[in-house]
Amino acid sequence: LEQDVKNKKIIIGGCLINECAPKYYCNHCRKEFGFEPTLYSKNGTEEDYRDIVDSIYFKCGTCYGPSGEDEERVFIKKQKNKEIIVEAYTEEEHEAFTYSITEGMWGELLDALYCQLFLAEWRKHTFVDHEIQDGSEWELRITLTNMRKRMYSGLNAYPPLWQELENIFKPFLHRKN
């Protein structure tokens, strides 16, 4: 154990465990992560991101050819009447379609984004690979209460856990009966 600590294979967190402490440490980038998904405002208030998300927009596709070609889009919005509407578009369908999801599914989506992908901790908002001329682009836009927004996007470059992010939205790209 002592040799693993010395070689930085493991990190010993200490004797205090609280919800403000990180859950994980990355040996590659040497950063702690896995904090509670809390938004700290300038006036000192704290809000759980999962409680203040109004809508989520996710788009992924090629960045060449006619607009919308080979593109998938999902827009999920919590309505004032608490109904949660999904508007989705895939190249297969050739048209947008709309359906409702349950509050439980909405909660699972928010938990996945904020507790599995640690979206609140993403420091980098734009990921770009300038070496590739054509390829793919993506965008994730989160609208919070009080018209606050968080935007993440990429052009031929992706955040950590990209495949997991794509997988979170795949189920929403199929028609629900």
C-alpha positions in Angstrom: 0.0 0.0 0.0 2.8 2.4 0.9 4.6 1.7 -2.4 1.3 2.4 -4.4 0.8 5.7 -2.5 4.5 6.6 -3.2 4.1 5.8 -6.9 0.8 7.8 -7.1 -1.1 4.6 -8.1 -3.6 5.3 -5.3 -4.5 8.5 -3.4 -5.5 8.3 0.3 -8.3 10.8 0.9 -8.0 11.3 4.6 -10.3 10.7 7.6 -13.1 13.2 6.8 -15.8 12.2 4.3 -18.4 14.8 3.3 -20.5 15.6 0.3 -18.1 18.4 -0.7 -15.2 16.0 -1.1 -14.4 14.5 -4.5 -15.2 10.9 -5.2 -12.4 10.2 -7.7 -8.8 11.2 -8.7 -7.3 10.9 -12.2 -3.7 9.8 -12.1 -3.3 10.8 -15.7 -4.3 14.5 -15.4 -3.8 14.6 -11.6 -7.2 16.1 -10.9 -9.9 15.4 -8.4 -13.5 14.9 -9.7 -16.8 13.5 -8.7 -18.0 16.5 -6.6 -21.7 17.0 -5.9 -23.3 18.8 -8.9 -23.7 22.1 -7.2 -23.9 25.6 -8.7 -22.4 28.2 -6.4 -23.7 31.7 -7.2 -22.0 35.0 -6.6 -24.5 35.8 -3.8 -23.6 32.7 -1.9 -26.5 30.5 -2.7 -26.1 26.9 -3.7 -28.3 25.0 -6.1 -28.2 21.4 -7.3 -27.9 21.4 -11.1 -30.4 18.6 -11.4 -33.0 20.8 -9.8 -32.5 23.8 -12.0 -32.3 22.3 -15.6 -35.1 23.5 -17.8 -34.0 22.0 -21.1 -31.3 20.0 -22.8 -30.3 20.1 -26.5 -27.9 17.7 -28.0 -26.8 17.6 -31.6 -24.2 15.5 -33.4 -23.4 15.1 -37.1 -21.1 15.9 -39.9 -19.9 19.4 -40.6 -19.9 19.2 -44.4 -22.7 18.9 -46.9 -26.2 20.4 -46.6 -27.2 21.5 -43.2 -28.9 18.7 -41.2 -27.5 16.0 -43.4 -26.3 13.0 -41.3 -27.4 14.8 -38.2 -29.1 13.7 -35.0 -30.8 16.1 -32.7 -32.6 15.8 -29.4 -34.3 18.6 -27.5 -35.8 17.8 -24.1 -37.8 20.5 -22.3 -39.6 20.5 -19.0 -43.0 22.3 -19.6 -44.6 24.6 -17.1 -47.3 22.0 -16.5 -44.4 19.6 -15.5 -44.8 17.5 -18.7 -41.5 16.7 -20.3 -41.4 16.8 -24.1 -38.8 15.2 -26.3 -38.3 16.5 -29.9 -35.9 14.3 -31.9 -34.6 14.1 -35.4 -32.5 11.5 -37.1 -31.4 11.0 -40.7 -33.3 7.7 -40.7 -36.6 9.4 -39.9 -36.1 12.4 -42.2 -38.4 14.4 -40.0 -38.7 15.5 -36.4 -40.9 13.6 -34.0 -42.2 14.4 -30.6 -43.2 12.4 -27.5 -43.4 12.7 -23.7 -41.2 11.1 -21.1 -41.8 10.6 -17.4 -40.3 12.6 -14.6 -38.4 9.5 -13.6 -36.8 9.3 -17.0 -35.9 13.0 -16.8 -34.3 12.4 -13.4 -32.3 9.5 -14.7 -31.1 11.6 -17.6 -30.0 14.4 -15.2 -28.3 11.9 -12.9 -26.4 10.4 -15.8 -25.2 13.8 -17.0 -24.3 15.2 -13.6 -23.3 12.2 -11.5 -21.8 9.8 -14.1 -20.3 12.2 -16.6 -19.7 15.0 -14.1 -21.0 17.7 -16.5 -20.9 20.4 -13.8 -17.1 19.9 -13.6 -16.3 20.3 -17.3 -14.0 23.2 -17.4 -13.4 23.2 -21.1 -16.5 24.1 -23.1 -15.2 23.9 -26.6 -13.2 21.0 -28.0 -11.6 21.5 -31.5 -9.1 19.5 -33.6 -7.7 22.0 -36.1 -5.8 19.3 -38.0 -9.0 17.8 -39.5 -10.7 19.8 -42.2 -14.0 17.8 -42.5 -15.5 15.6 -39.9 -18.1 15.8 -37.2 -19.4 18.5 -34.9 -21.5 18.3 -31.8 -23.2 20.6 -29.3 -24.7 20.2 -25.9 -26.7 23.1 -24.6 -28.2 23.1 -21.1 -30.7 25.8 -20.2 -31.1 26.4 -16.5 -33.8 28.4 -14.6 -33.6 32.2 -14.8 -32.4 31.9 -18.4 -28.9 30.8 -17.4 -27.1 28.6 -20.0 -24.2 26.1 -20.2 -22.9 25.3 -23.7 -20.4 22.7 -24.7 -19.4 22.0 -28.3 -16.8 20.3 -30.5 -15.4 20.1 -33.9 -13.6 16.7 -34.5 -12.6 16.7 -30.8 -14.5 15.3 -27.8 -14.6 15.5 -24.0 -13.7 12.6 -21.8 -16.5 10.0 -21.6 -17.7 11.1 -25.1 -19.0 7.6 -26.0 -21.0 7.6 -22.7 -22.5 11.0 -23.5 -23.6 9.8 -26.9 -25.1 6.6 -25.4 -27.1 8.7 -22.9 -29.0 10.4 -25.8 -29.3 7.3 -28.2 -32.6 6.1 -26.5 -34.2 9.4 -27.1 -33.6 9.2 -30.9 -36.1 6.5 -31.4 -39.9 6.9 -31.7 -41.8 6.1 -28.6 -45.3 4.6 -28.8 
